[in-house]
Amino acid sequence: MMKKFKKPSFLERLSGSMTFNDNDEGNLLQEEGLESNERDAKWMEEEAEEGQLTVDVYQMPNEIIIKSMVAGVEPQDLEISITRDMVTLKGKRQEQKTIMKEDYFFKELYWGSFSRTILLPAEIDPDGAEASERHGLLTIRLPKLDKNKTQQIKVKAG
């Protein structure tokens, strides 16, 4: 009878670490006749989780800036949605299928869909937002709304 293991978390699969309980005795047993690397690949295929981008978010006096590494992502595969208090980055990093699986020594890069939603610390003007990419570094500039700004308007006679 095969012993069933808890499916590893996304982080455990990503980092290659596994957690064992006392009954496991630290051994990786085969599940359903598959080797551990085949089992990991099977779990990755079964569970299509999105990766999460790492970001730097900081403020200047008049703007909030978001930076993220998006190397290997085609511009048409990157979507940026902006509201007054939130930014969502979505995309997909396509893997080139020209290399045979058995020819890899290491395969640690993340390929596939990713997303990240960032709640902003201040309201911004979505219409004034700008995004640029250089050498794989995405930079998004978000102008802050000036809540103290006062604008006077004239009343039109009707």
C-alpha positions, -999 to 999 in steps of 0.1 A, spaced: 0 0 0 14 34 -10 18 60 16 2 94 7 20 126 14 6 161 18 9 180 -15 38 205 -11 29 242 -11 38 265 -40 67 279 -19 80 244 -11 79 234 -48 95 267 -58 123 265 -33 127 228 -35 122 223 3 99 198 17 85 194 53 83 160 68 64 147 98 78 120 122 62 92 103 80 102 71 114 94 86 130 120 63 127 97 33 110 107 0 89 77 -9 77 71 -44 40 81 -50 21 63 -78 54 48 -91 69 83 -100 104 96 -91 104 127 -69 113 151 -98 85 135 -120 61 139 -90 70 176 -87 64 182 -124 31 164 -121 20 186 -92 31 217 -111 9 207 -140 -20 199 -118 -20 231 -100 -17 261 -123 -8 287 -97 3 322 -107 37 334 -96 39 367 -77 62 395 -88 86 410 -64 83 448 -63 98 479 -48 73 506 -40 84 540 -27 73 576 -27 88 609 -38 72 643 -29 48 642 -59 46 606 -70 46 569 -60 70 547 -79 68 510 -84 97 489 -98 96 452 -107 119 429 -127 100 416 -158 129 402 -178 118 378 -204 83 392 -207 71 405 -240 54 440 -237 22 425 -252 21 399 -225 21 425 -197 -10 442 -184 -11 471 -159 -44 481 -143 -45 513 -123 -71 528 -100 -68 557 -76 -56 534 -47 -44 502 -64 -22 488 -91 -24 453 -106 4 438 -127 -4 407 -147 16 389 -173 31 358 -187 67 347 -191 68 323 -221 93 295 -220 111 285 -252 105 249 -258 137 243 -278 156 226 -250 148 190 -241 138 183 -205 165 158 -200 192 183 -211 186 206 -181 210 205 -151 190 231 -132 156 245 -140 149 272 -114 135 302 -134 98 308 -131 78 305 -164 41 311 -168 15 335 -155 21 359 -127 3 388 -110 7 412 -82 -18 437 -67 -4 466 -48 -25 488 -25 -12 523 -27 -4 544 5 -19 575 -11 -44 583 -38 -30 588 -73 -41 602 -106 -45 572 -129 -46 594 -160 -11 607 -154 5 573 -148 35 563 -169 52 529 -174 85 522 -189 108 492 -192 146 491 -196 169 461 -193 140 440 -178 132 466 -151 96 479 -152 91 513 -137 57 528 -131 53 564 -121 21 574 -104 14 611 -97 -1 617 -63 -34 636 -60 -30 669 -42 -59 669 -18 -50 704 -6 -51 718 -42 -80 742 -46 -94 751 -80 -119 779 -86 -144 777 -114 -167 803 -128 -204 799 -129 -219 802 -164 -251 821 -168 -278 799 -182 
